[in-house]
Structures are given as C-alpha cells and as structure tokens.
Amino acid sequence: MEDTPSLLYKIKPLSDRLPSVKRPEGHVHFRTKLMWVIVALVVYFVMTNVYLYGLDQAESLDLFAQYRTIMAGASGSLLQLGIGPIVTASIIMQLFVGAKIIKLDLGKRDDKACYQSVLKLLVIVMILFESIPQVFGYLVPSSGAEDVLGSAGAKILLIAQLFAGSYIIFLMDEVVSKWGIGSGISLFIAAGVAQALFTGALNWNPVDMSMPVSVENPPGGTIPRALYYVFATDPEYMANVGYEQIFLGSPNPMIALVGTLVIFAIVAYLESTRIELPLSHGNARGARGRYPIKLMYASNIPVILMSALLAIVSMTTLLLFSNETLSQIPFIGGNAALGYFEEGSTYAAGGLAWYLSAPQGLTSWLMPILDPVAYGNGHNAIQNIAHMAIYFCVMVLGSILFAKFWVETTNLGAESVANQIQRSGMQMPGFRRDPRVLKRVLERYIPTITIMSGALVGGLAAFADMVGTTGNATGTGVLLTVGILINLYEAIGREQMMEMNPVMRGFFGGE
C-alpha cells in the first residue's frame, strides 16, 4: 500500500510560481562559487546601509535591538527584519517534518522539491507576519511621507520595503546555497557579527560624534580608546581613572574584548572535539570508516531557539507594558511585575523580563554590586546576583531541552542514525549487522552528548553575555560566528579538493 501524498503537494503549484534561483545544471567552478559568495556579501552590506524611505528614525523603536546581531539585520534599514522570517519559516518546516506532522521524506527528490517550494511561500507569510505588527506598532512613518501618501499609504510603503528587503535576502541565500559555498543565512549572520566585532574593537570615532574627541568623549573602539588614554593622559590620571575606563568603561571595554577572544578559543576547541566510532563495510572487505559524534552534537541550534524564545518574552512584555491598547488588559497589561521598560528603551529595567534578559557585560551586574554609587542600576546586590543566576540557569536548562527536542525531531537520534548507517552498507566491527544492535551502541553516546552539548552552548552563551562582547555582538552571536567560520573553512577545503580531483565530487556529493 502506497503512502498518501502530503497535502503540501496541493500548495506546490502556487509556490512554484514564486521567484526563485535556478539550480546549476553542471559543476560550478570554485572561482565562480567564491565570486557569488562575495557578491552576496556586498549586496548584504549595501542593504544594511539603505534606510527605509519614509521612516522617522528618531521616533521609531527597534523591538529586537538586543538581538540585532544574530538576526543579521540593521535597525531602520531594508534589513530591519534581518533573517528572522527565513529562520522562523525554516524552523517551523523542519520541526513539522521531523515530528511527522508534515509527511515528507526529504531523502526523496520529489518530496524535497515540495519542501523547498512550500518553504518559499511560508517565508512570505512570515515576512508579512513580522513586518505588519512592527509597522503598525513601533515603526513610525515620517511626517513628509504621511503628507504625501497619508498615514495608511506611508505604512504600506514601509511594509513593501521590508518585504522587498527580506525576500531579496532570501533569494541571496538561495544563490549562495546553489551557486556558492555553504549557507547564505549562516554567511549573513557571520558577516553581521564580524562587523559588530570589528567596529567594536577598532572604531576610532568618538562615542558622541557631535563632539570632538576628549577624555570625556574618547574613541568608541576598544583598542583606539586604550591608545588614546595611554598617550593623551598623564600617569596620575591613568592610575585614578584611566585603567578603569579602559577595562570597564562603556562601550566596548577591554574585558569584553578579552572575553570574546576566550570564547572564540573555547568554541574552536570544542568544535574539533569528537568521538569517532569505527565502521566497516559489510560487503567490501577492508573498507573501513568512522562515524564522528561531535561534542557540540546539537550544534548551535539550541541556543538559537532559546534566544528566540527569550526575544519573544521580551517583545511580549514590552508590548503589554507600553502599547496603548495591550496595556489596558486586566492583570497583565501595564503590569510592572511582568516587565518594566523605561520610555524609548527596549531593554527591561525591572520585573520578570529583566531577570530573563541578557546582561550587557560586567558593568550591568558586577560593578553595581561592587560600586553601587558609580554604577548603580536601580537593583540591589541580591537582585543582581539573582538576575545572573536565573539567566544562566534558564539558558543552560532551556538549551538542554531544545537540544534533546532538536536531535529527536531532525533524525539525529540513536535510532535514526543507526538506520542511516545500516542503509549505507556499513556496520560496527564485532557486532551483528542489525540496526537494533547499532542503536544500543549509539545510545551509550548520543543521549549523553546531546545533554552535554546543550549545556555547553547555553553556558558559553550566558557566560559571554555576563562578561560582555565587543560591539555588543552577544554571546549567541559569537558562538554562531565561530561555528559558521569553521564550517565555511571546511567547506572551502572540500571545494578545493573537488576542483583538483574531479573523482572526489562524487564522494562529497558534488555534480
């Protein structure tokens, strides 16, 4: 009896009509792939600097300001939404397929084509779902645009620009995936975080650009500011104030740069740590291989999902506290216990949302404990310690839960891996060729490593946020960037190997 085709096949004729990038018919040379990667990066950086026409920048509020780097966007630009709609749509589709809610076998060519086609339609839905509430809630049209187009027309213009920017980035992701190297989404995340790290470390412009550089208005970058204090002040000033400003002064203190470099080193080491299970081919004598189980088995997905969940909590509490309509809801509307926000800020200043919010480095929690007069944040020592403890525990425990959920719903569990190894014709030496035997062996490793990987990525992200990151790149952003760069380096190595030896293309799945 044949399986019933998925209902998504009824949507496929509609989604097939949407603009898409054609897959290359033959092998794409390495130089061509590299060129498309560079083109995609140039387009991305151009779009982050093209601001929305008809937007009042001063009056608008960025709901996702504290998660801007991992969304690979820029506030007030065509990429205001960043990769948010694309990632959200992809996660929904992957979870639905993994949980068998959508009956598609991504190992089959037709089902995979249907999946990719419907994903494009879902991306459009998510773009509208994310852009309309922002435009009608916190993105304020300029008076000039409203005079010409009217209030409704100006808002529709903003939605159209957000839609165009997000869909172009989606197409650029397809260009990189089909004609370039690696994933476009990953490339844009790494580019956004790298830009934040670079400017945070090397920006020589003063903190307040309307005023000249001075001791009270030093360069904004970590290294230029340190050099300025060393060469422009006397030893007495350095002993009293200078060193504190260099190592702890906001923005971009030296301790944040050191913390960022430490996180880079730790994650690079953990990414290369793995257990390799020996395998042999059942029919070809002497053919051996290994199945690697990385220590970071669940990758960075758990911390992405956890950050997204905390972003939703922050956005919801902000809306309930500040929105004119939602703040009138009984019990939860305008309730400071759920989240208190100062006017014009998207960072919680108190309440439950504050305890679940990411810290902004040592000056946001440790210094208020040590020196409440100079660094006070309105909370006492116990509250600041509780904030750190709650945030760290929530990130670790939440990442563990998401890691277990992600592994089980994306065919990375022991049973699914055992079946994959069995279908490839491989087996473990000294064991019967039976997926049940493989499953029992894998169950010794995969569940434990899944928990460890979730705890590690959650703990590292929380630790990076507590110490602080250069350019406010966030701990999650730094984790993602290290993993992405390592994967990109490995992908470039494979591409060069295939270019030198065409026989290797078949081994790596190339054309």
C-alpha positions in Angstrom: 0.0 0.0 0.0 1.5 3.3 -1.1 1.7 6.3 1.3 -0.8 9.1 0.9 0.9 12.1 -0.7 1.4 15.1 1.6 -1.2 17.8 1.5 1.6 20.3 0.7 1.6 19.0 -2.9 -1.7 20.9 -3.3 0.1 24.1 -2.4 3.1 23.4 -4.6 1.6 24.7 -7.9 1.2 28.1 -6.2 4.5 28.2 -4.6 6.3 27.1 -7.8 5.2 30.3 -9.4 7.2 32.4 -6.9 10.5 33.9 -8.0 13.4 31.5 -7.2 17.0 30.9 -8.2 17.6 28.2 -10.7 20.0 25.4 -9.7 23.1 25.0 -11.9 22.9 22.1 -14.4 26.6 21.1 -14.1 29.7 21.6 -12.0 30.3 25.2 -10.8 34.0 26.1 -10.7 35.5 27.1 -7.3 36.3 30.7 -8.5 32.7 31.2 -9.7 31.4 30.0 -6.3 33.7 32.3 -4.5 32.6 35.2 -6.7 28.9 34.6 -5.8 29.8 34.5 -2.1 31.5 37.8 -2.4 28.6 39.3 -4.4 26.1 38.1 -1.8 28.2 39.7 1.0 28.4 43.0 -1.0 24.6 43.1 -1.5 24.1 42.3 2.2 26.2 45.2 3.4 24.7 47.6 0.8 21.2 46.7 2.0 22.1 47.2 5.7 23.0 50.8 4.8 19.9 51.6 2.7 17.5 53.1 5.1 13.7 52.8 4.8 12.2 55.7 2.8 9.5 57.5 4.8 10.6 56.2 8.2 11.0 58.6 11.2 14.2 57.2 12.7 14.0 59.3 15.9 10.5 58.2 16.8 10.7 54.6 15.8 11.5 51.8 18.3 13.5 48.6 17.4 11.8 45.7 19.1 14.7 43.4 18.5 17.6 45.8 19.3 19.3 43.4 21.8 19.1 40.5 19.3 20.1 42.5 16.3 23.4 40.9 15.6 22.1 37.3 15.4 19.2 38.4 13.2 21.8 39.7 10.7 19.9 43.0 10.1 20.3 46.7 10.7 17.8 48.8 12.5 15.8 51.2 10.2 17.2 49.6 7.0 15.8 47.4 4.3 17.0 44.5 6.5 15.1 45.7 9.6 13.7 42.2 9.8 17.0 40.6 9.0 16.9 36.8 8.5 14.2 36.5 11.2 11.3 35.4 8.8 13.6 33.0 6.9 14.9 31.3 10.0 11.4 31.1 11.6 9.9 29.6 8.5 12.8 27.1 8.2 12.5 26.0 11.9 8.7 25.6 11.5 9.1 23.4 8.5 11.9 21.3 9.9 10.1 20.7 13.2 6.8 19.8 11.4 8.6 17.4 9.1 10.7 15.9 12.0 7.6 15.4 14.2 5.8 13.8 11.2 3.1 16.4 11.3 4.0 17.0 7.6 4.5 13.7 5.8 7.5 14.3 3.7 10.6 12.2 3.2 13.5 14.6 2.5 15.5 11.7 1.1 13.2 11.6 -1.9 13.8 14.1 -4.7 10.1 15.0 -5.2 9.4 15.4 -1.5 12.5 17.6 -1.1 11.4 19.7 -4.0 8.0 20.1 -2.5 9.5 21.1 0.9 11.7 23.8 -0.7 8.9 25.1 -2.8 6.4 25.5 0.1 9.2 27.0 2.2 9.3 30.0 -0.1 5.6 30.6 0.4 5.9 30.2 4.2 8.8 32.8 4.2 6.5 35.3 2.5 3.8 34.6 5.2 6.4 35.1 7.9 7.7 38.4 6.4 4.2 39.8 6.5 3.6 38.3 9.9 6.6 40.1 11.3 6.5 43.3 9.3 2.9 44.4 9.7 2.8 44.4 13.6 6.1 46.4 13.7 4.9 49.0 11.1 1.6 49.5 12.8 3.1 49.3 16.3 6.6 50.8 16.6 7.9 51.9 13.1 6.7 55.5 12.8 6.3 57.0 9.3 7.9 60.4 8.8 5.6 63.5 8.6 6.7 64.1 5.0 5.7 60.6 3.9 2.3 60.9 5.6 1.7 64.3 4.0 2.2 62.8 0.5 0.7 59.3 1.0 -1.4 59.6 4.0 -1.0 57.6 7.2 -2.1 54.3 5.7 -0.2 54.8 2.5 3.0 55.6 4.3 2.7 52.4 6.4 2.0 50.3 3.3 5.2 51.8 1.7 7.2 50.7 4.8 5.7 47.2 4.6 6.5 47.0 0.9 10.2 48.0 1.5 10.5 45.5 4.4 9.0 42.8 2.2 11.4 43.6 -0.7 14.4 43.6 1.5 13.6 40.3 3.3 12.7 38.5 0.1 15.9 39.7 -1.7 17.9 38.3 1.2 16.0 35.0 0.9 16.9 34.9 -2.8 20.5 35.7 -2.0 20.5 32.8 0.4 19.4 30.5 -2.5 22.2 32.0 -4.7 24.9 31.1 -2.1 23.4 27.7 -1.4 23.1 26.7 -5.1 25.9 28.7 -6.8 28.2 29.5 -3.9 29.7 27.8 -0.8 27.9 26.9 2.4 24.7 28.6 3.6 23.7 32.2 2.8 21.9 32.6 6.2 25.0 31.5 8.1 27.1 33.8 5.9 25.0 36.8 6.7 24.9 36.0 10.5 28.7 35.7 10.5 29.1 39.0 8.4 26.8 40.9 10.8 28.6 39.7 13.9 32.0 40.2 12.4 31.1 43.8 11.5 30.0 44.4 15.1 33.2 42.9 16.5 35.4 44.8 14.0 33.8 48.2 14.7 33.6 47.5 18.4 37.3 46.8 18.6 38.7 49.3 16.1 36.2 52.2 15.8 38.3 55.4 16.1 35.3 57.8 16.0 34.3 59.3 19.4 31.4 57.9 21.4 29.4 61.2 20.7 30.2 62.1 17.1 28.7 65.5 17.6 31.5 66.4 19.9 35.3 66.3 19.4 37.5 63.6 20.9 38.3 64.2 24.6 38.9 62.4 27.8 35.2 62.6 28.5 34.4 61.6 24.9 37.0 59.0 23.9 37.1 56.9 20.7 34.3 54.2 20.8 36.5 51.2 19.8 38.4 49.2 22.5 41.9 49.5 21.0 41.8 53.2 19.9 40.3 54.2 23.2 43.1 52.3 25.1 45.8 54.0 23.0 44.1 57.4 23.4 44.1 57.2 27.2 47.7 55.9 27.3 49.1 58.7 25.1 46.8 61.6 25.8 46.7 61.5 29.6 49.3 61.6 32.4 50.2 58.7 34.7 48.2 60.2 37.6 45.0 60.2 35.6 45.7 56.7 34.4 46.1 55.4 37.9 43.0 57.1 39.2 40.6 56.8 36.3 42.2 55.7 33.1 42.7 52.0 33.7 39.1 51.6 34.9 37.8 53.3 31.8 40.0 51.1 29.5 39.0 47.8 31.2 35.4 48.5 32.3 34.3 51.8 30.6 31.3 51.6 28.3 31.0 51.0 25.4 33.4 48.2 24.4 35.6 47.7 27.5 38.9 45.8 27.2 37.5 43.0 29.4 34.8 42.4 26.7 37.4 42.0 24.0 39.4 39.6 26.2 36.2 37.6 26.9 35.3 37.5 23.2 38.8 36.1 22.3 38.5 33.5 25.1 35.1 32.4 23.9 36.5 32.1 20.3 39.3 29.8 21.6 37.0 27.6 23.7 34.4 27.1 21.0 37.0 26.4 18.3 38.5 23.7 20.6 35.0 22.2 21.4 34.0 22.2 17.7 37.1 20.0 17.0 36.4 17.6 19.9 34.6 14.4 18.9 34.2 10.6 19.4 34.8 8.5 16.3 33.0 5.1 16.2 34.8 2.6 13.9 32.8 1.3 11.0 33.4 -1.3 8.3 31.6 -2.2 5.0 29.6 -5.3 5.2 30.3 -6.4 1.5 33.7 -4.8 0.8 36.4 -6.5 2.8 39.0 -4.0 4.1 36.7 -0.9 3.5 36.6 1.0 6.8 35.4 4.3 8.0 34.4 6.2 11.1 31.2 7.8 12.3 32.1 11.1 14.2 29.9 12.2 17.1 30.9 15.8 17.9 30.9 17.1 21.4 28.8 20.0 20.0 26.4 17.4 18.6 23.3 19.6 18.6 25.4 22.4 17.1 24.3 26.0 18.0 20.6 25.3 17.2 19.5 25.0 20.9 20.9 28.4 21.9 19.3 30.0 18.8 16.0 28.6 19.8 16.5 29.7 23.4 17.4 33.2 22.3 14.4 33.3 20.1 12.2 32.3 23.0 13.7 35.0 25.3 13.2 37.5 22.5 9.5 36.6 22.3 9.2 37.0 26.1 11.0 40.4 25.9 8.8 41.6 23.0 5.6 40.4 24.6 6.3 42.1 27.9 7.3 45.3 26.1 4.0 45.3 24.2 2.0 44.6 27.3 3.7 47.4 29.2 3.9 50.2 26.6 1.3 49.6 23.9 -1.7 51.8 24.3 -4.2 49.0 23.7 -2.5 46.0 25.2 -1.5 47.9 28.4 -5.2 48.1 29.2 -5.7 44.3 29.5 -6.6 43.5 33.1 -3.9 41.9 35.3 -1.2 41.6 32.6 -1.4 44.9 30.8 0.9 47.5 32.2 2.0 45.1 35.0 5.5 46.2 36.1 6.0 42.8 37.8 6.0 41.1 34.3 8.3 43.7 32.9 9.1 47.4 33.4 10.5 49.4 30.5 11.8 53.0 30.5 10.4 55.2 27.8 12.2 54.8 24.5 14.0 51.6 25.6 13.6 48.0 24.5 15.7 46.7 27.5 13.7 45.7 30.5 14.5 47.8 33.6 12.7 45.5 36.1 10.2 42.7 36.6 10.3 39.1 35.2 11.5 40.3 31.8 14.6 41.8 33.4 15.5 38.6 35.2 15.3 36.8 31.9 17.1 39.4 29.9 20.7 39.0 28.7 23.2 41.1 30.8 25.3 43.7 29.0 28.7 42.8 30.4 30.2 43.3 33.9 29.1 46.9 34.2 25.5 45.8 34.1 25.6 43.5 37.1 29.1 43.1 38.8 30.0 46.7 39.1 26.6 47.8 40.5 27.3 45.2 43.3 30.9 46.4 43.9 30.3 50.2 43.4 26.6 50.9 43.5 27.2 54.7 43.7 29.0 55.0 40.4 27.4 52.0 38.5 24.0 51.6 40.2 21.3 50.2 38.0 18.4 50.5 40.4 18.7 47.0 41.8 20.5 45.8 45.0 23.2 43.2 45.2 20.9 40.3 45.9 18.7 41.2 42.9 21.7 41.5 40.6 23.1 38.1 41.7 19.6 36.5 41.3 19.4 38.0 37.8 22.7 36.3 36.8 21.8 33.0 38.4 18.3 32.9 36.8 19.6 33.9 33.4 22.4 31.4 33.5 20.2 28.5 34.6 17.4 29.3 32.1 19.9 29.4 29.3 21.6 26.1 30.3 18.4 24.2 31.1 16.5 25.6 28.1 19.3 24.8 25.7 19.4 21.2 27.1 15.7 20.8 26.5 15.9 22.3 23.0 18.9 20.1 22.2 17.1 16.9 23.1 14.0 18.1 21.1 16.0 19.1 18.1 18.0 15.9 18.0 14.9 13.7 18.2 12.9 15.7 15.6 15.7 16.1 13.0 16.8 12.4 12.6 19.9 12.8 14.8 18.7 10.4 17.5 20.3 6.9 18.0 17.6 5.0 16.1 17.7 7.3 13.1 21.5 7.3 12.9 21.6 3.5 13.2 19.2 3.2 10.3 21.3 5.7 8.2 24.4 3.7 8.9 22.6 0.4 8.0 21.3 1.8 4.7 24.9 2.9 3.8 26.0 -0.7 4.0 28.3 0.0 7.0 28.4 -1.9 10.3 30.4 -1.8 13.5 33.2 -4.4 13.6 32.5 -7.2 16.1 28.7 -6.6 16.1 25.9 -8.2 14.1 24.6 -6.2 11.1 21.4 -5.2 12.8 20.1 -1.6 13.3 18.9 -2.6 16.8 22.4 -3.5 17.8 23.7 -0.2 16.4 21.0 1.6 18.2 22.1 0.1 21.6 25.7 1.1 20.9 24.8 4.7 19.9 22.5 5.1 22.9 25.6 4.9 25.1 26.9 8.1 23.5 24.2 10.2 21.7 21.8 11.0 24.6 24.7 12.0 27.0 26.5 14.1 24.4 23.2 15.8 23.4 22.7 16.9 27.0 26.4 18.0 27.3 26.3 19.9 24.0 23.1 21.7 25.0 24.6 22.6 28.4 27.9 23.8 26.9 26.4 26.1 24.2 23.9 27.5 26.7 26.5 28.0 29.4 29.0 29.6 27.0 26.4 32.0 25.5 25.3 33.1 29.0 29.0 33.4 30.2 29.8 35.6 27.2 26.8 37.8 27.8 27.9 38.1 31.5 31.5 39.1 30.7 30.4 41.2 27.7 31.3 41.0 24.0 32.9 43.6 21.8 30.5 45.6 19.7 27.6 44.1 21.8 27.7 41.1 19.5 26.1 38.9 22.2 27.3 35.5 23.4 25.0 33.7 21.0 26.3 35.8 18.1 29.9 34.9 18.9 29.1 31.2 19.3 27.3 31.2 15.9 30.2 33.0 14.2 32.9 30.6 15.4 30.9 27.6 14.3 30.0 29.2 10.9 33.6 30.2 10.1 34.9 26.7 11.0 32.2 25.1 8.8 33.0 27.6 6.0 36.7 26.8 6.2 35.9 23.1 5.9 33.6 23.6 3.0 36.2 25.7 1.1 38.7 22.9 1.7 36.3 20.3 0.2 35.6 22.6 -2.8 39.3 23.0 -3.5 39.8 19.2 -3.2 36.9 18.6 -5.7 38.4 21.2 -8.0 41.8 19.5 -8.0 40.4 15.9 -8.2 37.0 15.6 -10.1 36.7 12.0 -8.8 36.2 13.4 -5.3 33.0 15.2 -6.4 31.0 12.0 -6.3 32.4 11.2 -2.8 31.3 14.6 -1.4 28.0 14.6 -3.3 29.1 17.1 -5.9 27.8 17.3 -9.5 
